[in-house]
Amino acid sequence: MANPVLVEVTRGTMVESRHRGTVVAVDGAGKVLFSAGAIDHLVFPRSACKAMQALPLVESGAADHYGFGDRELALACSSHNGEPEHADLADAMLARAGRSVEDLECGAHWSFQQETLIRQARAMDKPTALHNNCSGKHAGFVCTCAHAGEPVAGYVGYDHPLQREIRATMESLTGALITHDVCGVDGCSIPTYAVPLQGLAHGFAKMATGEGLAPERAKAARRLMAACMAEPFYVAGTRRLCTEIMALAPGRIFAKTGAEGVFCAALPQEGIAIALKCEDGTTRAAEAMVAATLARFLRHDDTLFAALMAKANHTMRNWNGIAVGDVRVTQALMD
Amino acid sequence: MANPVLVEVTRGTMVESRHRGTVVAVDGAGKVLFSAGAIDHLVFPRSACKAMQALPLVESGAADHYGFGDRELALACSSHNGEPEHADLADAMLARAGRSVEDLECGAHWSFQQETLIRQARAMDKPTALHNNCSGKHAGFVCTCAHAGEPVAGYVGYDHPLQREIRATMESLTGALITHDVCGVDGCSIPTYAVPLQGLAHGFAKMATGEGLAPERAKAARRLMAACMAEPFYVAGTRRLCTEIMALAPGRIFAKTGAEGVFCAALPQEGIAIALKCEDGTTRAAEAMVAATLARFLRHDDTLFAALMAKANHTMRNWNGIAVGDVRVTQALMD
């Protein structure tokens, strides 16, 4: 059974491209409230699970030890644009632990966001690891290791104590058994583990509600999600959907993208979390899917519903500003 | 019936993303030699049919009148990077007709190719219409109108004589009836017409073989394809698949990409043309599909077959150079 078409891209009066995918929304007990496609299939969460990967930073006491507030915790959960504010804050986090960019093992890349890339090209010869979209997560990793007295060098390795702890955290939250077989290497060189989409959603629902979590974990999860919702610019940046969606309703929506068309989101007040994967890995479609799926649980708030649906369904314009077509979600997401 | 998965993207030992699509290869008589998916469905050729759109430039005598050689004709069929050589040649083409960048109606955009964009950002405040990936096609349009004594202003309009002529040319080559219903507006503001994928392939097979074409059209088609194959840098540019594939075997392979995952290609010596569409519009998958489909008709040339399959199946590396997965075509394209 092929996954359903969830997003269409039109041109003129015709559908030009189609995106299939899987979406699941669950409550804190793991009950499925909505689904489309094969939600038991394994999906690499990629960067969409950074808030899970940041739990050791808070649970270990490192975040408090180094005096990290909402901005630092948001950056630890971020896939940012590499804007000056992002790079500077990652640098400052490392400095709190007496560390520097030299300790980052994520590699360097130019910003994925065009306006930022243009500014970077004019301001620097080449980007550093601080500009890597994962530098905040890695700065958090370095601080966690430094605080615990673990070796910092090699912190990205599968057998490093930090990655073992993250693996155990992921297993506990998602309910999935994580073995070498489901392990890949992420863009920033840390391990990434394929888990069932439904388990991924349940993990975020546990974080959003605290259901089924020990008090310390529930508190750390709430703190990380609240930090992201309070400082959405530090989770992504200028013209980025994660930032824009969270800014629509401060404190009410958590949303985090991952490479290859993954998105995780949560509505803490409603006690719901969402995980989705665009089959072909395309960001434009994953963005439409997450906006529409969040909207379906916010029908009671006309303004917020409309604002989210405007992110899901939007007109594309060409270089002369002429409307050429639309990105739109299909009925499969709205019924 | 869903279109088949033709390209997989792996991570570790698992498939992370999947691309579905339709592919058809035909001979000059239109006989289907290979197909996958629904090849009767309508597809917007987008920029993949630029060589068809350039026929009036040659057939009208404008190309000869302005002394255009292989480079100018290749640029008229191109979707280029906006590198200095591309922008300068588009400018020179316009100057031959006493025209300038002011006459271009394609709009302006930064290069889609990162290295070129970085150089552009350092060298200019903002790009002009000469840097638009379609500027060569539009320069050809302006020259065609100027030579014919038609108004240049408004040459992108559906009812402009040039677009009427292109529409008639597309109908004749593809065998499709083109009405307002199948018309969209392209990124560069000219009309684009959805035609059956099989008809699109047949149009390119006619151009590659001359079969079924009047002598003047056959000659013009051969000249345009030969120009692209002789000057592949001017069809795309640095690190671009069209350029790289045509450079593998000078004079033997024609290949042209289009937006939203379209590719057209031809093997003039074998008398075969190919048209394909990745269902989700992703370039990485369309590139793998075209390389593998060309390869299947070149099994008699071990070196060329291997070089094309290396374009179809390739390893992805992260920012630290670590191999994280592969882009690979499925058996559906190789059987």
Interface residues (C-beta under 8 A of the other chain):
Chain A: A2 V9 R11 G12 T13 M14 E16 S17 R18 H19 R20 L42 F44 E105 C106 G107 A108 H109 W110 Q114 L117 I118 A121 R122 N132 D181 V182 C183 G184 V185 D186 G187 C188 S189 T192 A194 E260 G261 E279 D280 G281 T282 A285 N318 W319 N320 I322 V324 G325
Chain B: A2 V9 R11 G12 T13 M14 E16 S17 R18 H19 R20 L42 F44 E105 C106 G107 A108 H109 W110 Q114 L117 I118 A121 R122 N132 D181 V182 C183 G184 V185 D186 G187 C188 S189 T192 A194 E260 G261 E279 D280 G281 T282 A285 N318 W319 N320 I322 V324 G325
